[in-house]
Amino acid sequence: MTPQQVVGLACRLFSIWLAVSAFQAYAIAQALKSSGPGAPIWVPYLIAGVYLLAALVSWFLPMSIAQRILPRTAGQERMTLPILQVVPVACIALGLVVIAFRGLMPVASYLSLCALWIASGQPLTTMDDWRHVDGLVGVLQLAVGCLLVFKARALSSFILAANGLVDREDRPSEVQEKTPT
């Protein structure tokens, strides 16, 4: 693998994270929509759209982005990384980041709030809708993080096959690199 291919692979993983963030922004927009007619609901929709657009660009053009970030050197040196082991590790690392920074805090705060709400003698149905949406988004992000962690091999096979770096049986394929003219 060349350094540019590693950056291209990171772009694909970053696009997954952006798609998860777009979903969260969309959920916030839905919560604002139910809060009343005066709420500025277009902002979260715009943010979700920008995140989704960036996710699509980084998914479909990872090598273009990699070439702009890290131009090829004259020596065309190759890195000796065992790609079939590095990509699942990267998926697991991304999953752990999603769990730690995006999933645990909303779920923990929602459960704490539910406990306080019940302790005060009020039913959970009297809680604001956006609080339930935040809890649901946290649970979904935990699920995505767990999917990235526990299905890292399958996801990495999909990503590598989409990049043309392995065939369907996880065998490295011969990648023909273009030589600069």
CYANA upper distance limits for C-alpha pairs under 8 A (distance plus 0.5 A):
  1 MET  CA      5 GLN  CA      6.52
  1 MET  CA      6 VAL  CA      7.46
  1 MET  CA     78 ARG  CA      6.15
  1 MET  CA     79 MET  CA      5.89
  1 MET  CA     80 THR  CA      7.14
  1 MET  CA     81 LEU  CA      7.32
  1 MET  CA     83 ILE  CA      8.08
  2 THR  CA      6 VAL  CA      7.13
  2 THR  CA     76 GLN  CA      8.18
  2 THR  CA     77 GLU  CA      7.27
  2 THR  CA     78 ARG  CA      5.08
  2 THR  CA     79 MET  CA      5.95
  3 PRO  CA      7 VAL  CA      6.89
  3 PRO  CA     70 LEU  CA      8.26
  3 PRO  CA     78 ARG  CA      7.53
  3 PRO  CA     79 MET  CA      7.05
  4 GLN  CA      8 GLY  CA      6.59
  4 GLN  CA     63 MET  CA      7.46
  4 GLN  CA     66 ALA  CA      5.82
  4 GLN  CA     67 GLN  CA      6.87
  4 GLN  CA     70 LEU  CA      6.85
  4 GLN  CA     71 PRO  CA      8.15
  4 GLN  CA     72 ARG  CA      7.85
  5 GLN  CA      9 LEU  CA      6.57
  5 GLN  CA     63 MET  CA      7.38
  5 GLN  CA     66 ALA  CA      7.80
  6 VAL  CA     10 ALA  CA      6.75
  7 VAL  CA     11 CYS  CA      6.71
  7 VAL  CA     62 PRO  CA      8.25
  7 VAL  CA     63 MET  CA      8.26
  7 VAL  CA     66 ALA  CA      5.86
  7 VAL  CA     70 LEU  CA      8.38
  8 GLY  CA     12 ARG  CA      7.01
  8 GLY  CA     62 PRO  CA      4.99
  8 GLY  CA     63 MET  CA      5.52
  8 GLY  CA     65 ILE  CA      7.58
  8 GLY  CA     66 ALA  CA      5.78
  9 LEU  CA     13 LEU  CA      6.99
  9 LEU  CA     62 PRO  CA      7.59
  9 LEU  CA    159 ILE  CA      8.42
 10 ALA  CA     14 PHE  CA      6.52
 11 CYS  CA     15 SER  CA      6.62
 11 CYS  CA     58 SER  CA      6.04
 11 CYS  CA     59 TRP  CA      7.24
 11 CYS  CA     62 PRO  CA      6.00
 11 CYS  CA     65 ILE  CA      8.22
 11 CYS  CA     66 ALA  CA      8.30
 12 ARG  CA     16 ILE  CA      7.14
 12 ARG  CA     58 SER  CA      6.66
 12 ARG  CA     59 TRP  CA      5.49
 12 ARG  CA     62 PRO  CA      6.98
 12 ARG  CA    159 ILE  CA      7.97
 13 LEU  CA     17 TRP  CA      7.12
 13 LEU  CA     91 CYS  CA      7.81
 13 LEU  CA     94 LEU  CA      8.03
 14 PHE  CA     18 LEU  CA      6.73
 14 PHE  CA     55 ALA  CA      7.97
 14 PHE  CA     58 SER  CA      7.96
 15 SER  CA     19 ALA  CA      6.68
 15 SER  CA     54 ALA  CA      7.71
 15 SER  CA     55 ALA  CA      4.65
 15 SER  CA     56 LEU  CA      7.39
 15 SER  CA     58 SER  CA      6.08
 15 SER  CA     59 TRP  CA      6.15
 16 ILE  CA     20 VAL  CA      6.89
 16 ILE  CA     55 ALA  CA      7.32
 17 TRP  CA     21 SER  CA      6.78
 17 TRP  CA     55 ALA  CA      8.47
 17 TRP  CA     94 LEU  CA      8.42
 17 TRP  CA     98 VAL  CA      8.33
 18 LEU  CA     22 ALA  CA      6.57
 18 LEU  CA     51 TYR  CA      6.12
 18 LEU  CA     52 LEU  CA      7.15
 18 LEU  CA     54 ALA  CA      7.75
 18 LEU  CA     55 ALA  CA      5.86
 19 ALA  CA     23 PHE  CA      6.83
 19 ALA  CA     51 TYR  CA      7.16
 19 ALA  CA     52 LEU  CA      6.19
 19 ALA  CA     55 ALA  CA      6.35
 20 VAL  CA     24 GLN  CA      7.00
 20 VAL  CA    141 GLN  CA      7.85
 20 VAL  CA    144 VAL  CA      8.45
 21 SER  CA     25 ALA  CA      6.81
 21 SER  CA     48 ALA  CA      7.94
 21 SER  CA     51 TYR  CA      7.47
 22 ALA  CA     26 TYR  CA      6.66
 22 ALA  CA     47 ILE  CA      7.74
 22 ALA  CA     48 ALA  CA      4.75
 22 ALA  CA     49 GLY  CA      7.51
 22 ALA  CA     50 VAL  CA      8.48
 22 ALA  CA     51 TYR  CA      5.76
 22 ALA  CA     52 LEU  CA      6.25
 23 PHE  CA     27 ALA  CA      6.72
 23 PHE  CA     48 ALA  CA      7.31
 24 GLN  CA     28 ILE  CA      6.82
 24 GLN  CA     48 ALA  CA      8.28
 24 GLN  CA    137 VAL  CA      6.83
 25 ALA  CA     29 ALA  CA      6.82
 25 ALA  CA     44 PRO  CA      5.83
 25 ALA  CA     45 TYR  CA      7.34
 25 ALA  CA     47 ILE  CA      7.04
 25 ALA  CA     48 ALA  CA      5.61
 26 TYR  CA     30 GLN  CA      6.84
 26 TYR  CA     44 PRO  CA      6.81
 26 TYR  CA     45 TYR  CA      6.43
 26 TYR  CA     48 ALA  CA      6.20
 27 ALA  CA     31 ALA  CA      6.80
 27 ALA  CA    133 VAL  CA      7.36
 27 ALA  CA    137 VAL  CA      7.56
 28 ILE  CA     32 LEU  CA      6.72
 28 ILE  CA     44 PRO  CA      7.01
 28 ILE  CA    130 TRP  CA      8.02
 28 ILE  CA    133 VAL  CA      7.94
 28 ILE  CA    134 ASP  CA      8.24
 29 ALA  CA     33 LYS  CA      6.55
 29 ALA  CA     41 ILE  CA      6.06
 29 ALA  CA     42 TRP  CA      8.00
 29 ALA  CA     43 VAL  CA      8.30
 29 ALA  CA     44 PRO  CA      5.62
 29 ALA  CA     45 TYR  CA      6.56
 30 GLN  CA     34 SER  CA      7.01
 31 ALA  CA     35 SER  CA      6.97
 31 ALA  CA    129 ASP  CA      6.98
 31 ALA  CA    130 TRP  CA      5.42
 31 ALA  CA    133 VAL  CA      6.95
 32 LEU  CA     36 GLY  CA      7.64
 32 LEU  CA     39 ALA  CA      6.75
 32 LEU  CA     40 PRO  CA      8.14
 32 LEU  CA     41 ILE  CA      6.40
 32 LEU  CA    130 TRP  CA      7.74
 33 LYS  CA     37 PRO  CA      7.75
 33 LYS  CA     39 ALA  CA      7.60
 33 LYS  CA     41 ILE  CA      6.59
 34 SER  CA    129 ASP  CA      7.95
 35 SER  CA     39 ALA  CA      7.60
 35 SER  CA    129 ASP  CA      8.07
 35 SER  CA    130 TRP  CA      8.34
 41 ILE  CA     45 TYR  CA      7.37
 42 TRP  CA     46 LEU  CA      6.56
 43 VAL  CA     47 ILE  CA      6.72
 44 PRO  CA     48 ALA  CA      6.50
 45 TYR  CA     49 GLY  CA      6.58
 46 LEU  CA     50 VAL  CA      6.68
 47 ILE  CA     51 TYR  CA      6.63
 48 ALA  CA     52 LEU  CA      6.53
 49 GLY  CA     53 LEU  CA      6.51
 50 VAL  CA     54 ALA  CA      6.60
 51 TYR  CA     55 ALA  CA      6.55
 52 LEU  CA     56 LEU  CA      6.66
 53 LEU  CA     57 VAL  CA      6.70
 54 ALA  CA     58 SER  CA      6.54
 55 ALA  CA     59 TRP  CA      6.46
 56 LEU  CA     60 PHE  CA      6.54
 57 VAL  CA     61 LEU  CA      6.15
 57 VAL  CA     62 PRO  CA      8.20
 58 SER  CA     62 PRO  CA      5.76
 58 SER  CA     65 ILE  CA      7.80
 61 LEU  CA     65 ILE  CA      6.94
 62 PRO  CA     66 ALA  CA      6.59
 63 MET  CA     67 GLN  CA      6.52
 64 SER  CA     68 ARG  CA      6.92
 65 ILE  CA     69 ILE  CA      6.68
 66 ALA  CA     70 LEU  CA      6.21
 66 ALA  CA     71 PRO  CA      8.04
 67 GLN  CA     71 PRO  CA      5.41
 67 GLN  CA     72 ARG  CA      7.36
 72 ARG  CA     76 GLN  CA      7.17
 73 THR  CA     77 GLU  CA      8.14
 81 LEU  CA     86 VAL  CA      7.60
 82 PRO  CA     86 VAL  CA      6.65
 83 ILE  CA     87 VAL  CA      6.52
 84 LEU  CA     88 PRO  CA      7.69
 84 LEU  CA    170 ASP  CA      8.05
 85 GLN  CA     89 VAL  CA      7.01
 86 VAL  CA     90 ALA  CA      6.68
 87 VAL  CA     91 CYS  CA      6.70
 87 VAL  CA    156 SER  CA      6.18
 88 PRO  CA     92 ILE  CA      6.65
 88 PRO  CA    152 ALA  CA      5.47
 88 PRO  CA    153 ARG  CA      5.93
 88 PRO  CA    155 LEU  CA      8.23
 88 PRO  CA    156 SER  CA      6.00
 89 VAL  CA     93 ALA  CA      6.62
 89 VAL  CA    152 ALA  CA      8.05
 90 ALA  CA     94 LEU  CA      6.62
 91 CYS  CA     95 GLY  CA      6.57
 91 CYS  CA    148 LEU  CA      6.26
 91 CYS  CA    149 VAL  CA      7.09
 91 CYS  CA    152 ALA  CA      6.00
 91 CYS  CA    155 LEU  CA      8.14
 91 CYS  CA    156 SER  CA      7.50
 92 ILE  CA     96 LEU  CA      6.64
 92 ILE  CA    148 LEU  CA      6.37
 92 ILE  CA    149 VAL  CA      4.90
 92 ILE  CA    150 PHE  CA      8.16
 92 ILE  CA    152 ALA  CA      6.56
 93 ALA  CA     97 VAL  CA      6.74
 93 ALA  CA    149 VAL  CA      8.10
 94 LEU  CA     98 VAL  CA      6.69
 94 LEU  CA    145 GLY  CA      8.07
 94 LEU  CA    148 LEU  CA      7.64
 94 LEU  CA    149 VAL  CA      8.46
 95 GLY  CA     99 ILE  CA      6.64
 95 GLY  CA    144 VAL  CA      7.82
 95 GLY  CA    145 GLY  CA      4.63
 95 GLY  CA    146 CYS  CA      6.85
 95 GLY  CA    147 LEU  CA      7.88
 95 GLY  CA    148 LEU  CA      5.21
 95 GLY  CA    149 VAL  CA      5.65
 96 LEU  CA    100 ALA  CA      6.45
 96 LEU  CA    145 GLY  CA      6.75
 96 LEU  CA    146 CYS  CA      8.36
 96 LEU  CA    149 VAL  CA      7.37
 97 VAL  CA    101 PHE  CA      6.24
 97 VAL  CA    102 ARG  CA      8.03
 97 VAL  CA    145 GLY  CA      8.17
 98 VAL  CA    102 ARG  CA      5.57
 98 VAL  CA    103 GLY  CA      6.82
 98 VAL  CA    141 GLN  CA      7.35
 98 VAL  CA    142 LEU  CA      7.71
 98 VAL  CA    144 VAL  CA      8.16
 98 VAL  CA    145 GLY  CA      5.71
 99 ILE  CA    103 GLY  CA      5.23
 99 ILE  CA    104 LEU  CA      6.42
 99 ILE  CA    141 GLN  CA      7.34
 99 ILE  CA    142 LEU  CA      5.76
 99 ILE  CA    145 GLY  CA      5.56
 99 ILE  CA    146 CYS  CA      7.79
100 ALA  CA    104 LEU  CA      6.19
100 ALA  CA    105 MET  CA      8.13
101 PHE  CA    105 MET  CA      7.56
102 ARG  CA    106 PRO  CA      7.81
102 ARG  CA    138 GLY  CA      7.36
102 ARG  CA    141 GLN  CA      6.90
102 ARG  CA    142 LEU  CA      8.11
103 GLY  CA    107 VAL  CA      6.89
103 GLY  CA    137 VAL  CA      8.30
103 GLY  CA    138 GLY  CA      5.03
103 GLY  CA    139 VAL  CA      6.95
103 GLY  CA    140 LEU  CA      8.12
103 GLY  CA    141 GLN  CA      5.45
103 GLY  CA    142 LEU  CA      5.18
103 GLY  CA    145 GLY  CA      8.25
104 LEU  CA    108 ALA  CA      6.39
104 LEU  CA    138 GLY  CA      7.25
104 LEU  CA    142 LEU  CA      7.40
105 MET  CA    109 SER  CA      6.51
105 MET  CA    138 GLY  CA      7.95
106 PRO  CA    110 TYR  CA      6.47
106 PRO  CA    134 ASP  CA      6.76
106 PRO  CA    135 GLY  CA      6.30
106 PRO  CA    137 VAL  CA      8.13
106 PRO  CA    138 GLY  CA      5.42
106 PRO  CA    139 VAL  CA      8.49
107 VAL  CA    111 LEU  CA      6.58
107 VAL  CA    134 ASP  CA      8.34
107 VAL  CA    135 GLY  CA      5.79
107 VAL  CA    136 LEU  CA      8.34
107 VAL  CA    138 GLY  CA      5.58
107 VAL  CA    139 VAL  CA      6.70
108 ALA  CA    112 SER  CA      6.58
109 SER  CA    113 LEU  CA      6.51
109 SER  CA    135 GLY  CA      8.42
110 TYR  CA    114 CYS  CA      6.57
110 TYR  CA    131 ARG  CA      7.49
110 TYR  CA    132 HIS  CA      8.00
110 TYR  CA    134 ASP  CA      7.77
110 TYR  CA    135 GLY  CA      5.72
111 LEU  CA    115 ALA  CA      6.63
111 LEU  CA    135 GLY  CA      8.31
112 SER  CA    116 LEU  CA      6.76
113 LEU  CA    117 TRP  CA      6.48
114 CYS  CA    118 ILE  CA      6.56
114 CYS  CA    124 LEU  CA      7.34
115 ALA  CA    119 ALA  CA      6.49
116 LEU  CA    120 SER  CA      6.68
117 TRP  CA    121 GLY  CA      7.22
117 TRP  CA    122 GLN  CA      6.28
117 TRP  CA    123 PRO  CA      7.67
117 TRP  CA    124 LEU  CA      7.29
117 TRP  CA    127 MET  CA      8.48
118 ILE  CA    122 GLN  CA      6.01
118 ILE  CA    123 PRO  CA      6.81
118 ILE  CA    124 LEU  CA      7.50
122 GLN  CA    126 THR  CA      7.60
123 PRO  CA    127 MET  CA      8.23
127 MET  CA    131 ARG  CA      7.51
127 MET  CA    132 HIS  CA      8.19
128 ASP  CA    132 HIS  CA      7.59
129 ASP  CA    133 VAL  CA      6.81
130 TRP  CA    134 ASP  CA      6.58
131 ARG  CA    135 GLY  CA      6.86
132 HIS  CA    136 LEU  CA      6.68
133 VAL  CA    137 VAL  CA      6.51
134 ASP  CA    138 GLY  CA      6.65
135 GLY  CA    139 VAL  CA      6.76
136 LEU  CA    140 LEU  CA      6.64
137 VAL  CA    141 GLN  CA      6.56
138 GLY  CA    142 LEU  CA      6.62
139 VAL  CA    143 ALA  CA      6.70
140 LEU  CA    144 VAL  CA      6.72
141 GLN  CA    145 GLY  CA      6.56
142 LEU  CA    146 CYS  CA      6.55
143 ALA  CA    147 LEU  CA      6.54
144 VAL  CA    148 LEU  CA      6.70
145 GLY  CA    149 VAL  CA      6.73
146 CYS  CA    150 PHE  CA      6.31
146 CYS  CA    151 LYS  CA      8.45
147 LEU  CA    151 LYS  CA      5.91
147 LEU  CA    152 ALA  CA      7.96
148 LEU  CA    152 ALA  CA      5.84
148 LEU  CA    155 LEU  CA      7.86
151 LYS  CA    155 LEU  CA      6.69
152 ALA  CA    156 SER  CA      6.34
153 ARG  CA    157 SER  CA      6.60
154 ALA  CA    158 PHE  CA      6.84
155 LEU  CA    159 ILE  CA      6.71
156 SER  CA    160 LEU  CA      6.43
157 SER  CA    161 ALA  CA      6.43
157 SER  CA    166 VAL  CA      7.96
157 SER  CA    168 ARG  CA      8.08
157 SER  CA    170 ASP  CA      6.83
158 PHE  CA    162 ALA  CA      6.56
159 ILE  CA    163 ASN  CA      6.81
160 LEU  CA    164 GLY  CA      6.63
160 LEU  CA    165 LEU  CA      5.68
160 LEU  CA    166 VAL  CA      6.17
161 ALA  CA    165 LEU  CA      6.36
161 ALA  CA    166 VAL  CA      5.67
161 ALA  CA    167 ASP  CA      6.37
161 ALA  CA    168 ARG  CA      7.24
164 GLY  CA    173 SER  CA      7.67
164 GLY  CA    175 VAL  CA      7.58
165 LEU  CA    172 PRO  CA      6.43
165 LEU  CA    173 SER  CA      5.97
165 LEU  CA    174 GLU  CA      7.82
165 LEU  CA    175 VAL  CA      6.87
166 VAL  CA    170 ASP  CA      5.91
166 VAL  CA    171 ARG  CA      5.74
166 VAL  CA    172 PRO  CA      4.82
166 VAL  CA    173 SER  CA      5.29
167 ASP  CA    171 ARG  CA      6.15
167 ASP  CA    172 PRO  CA      7.10
167 ASP  CA    173 SER  CA      6.51
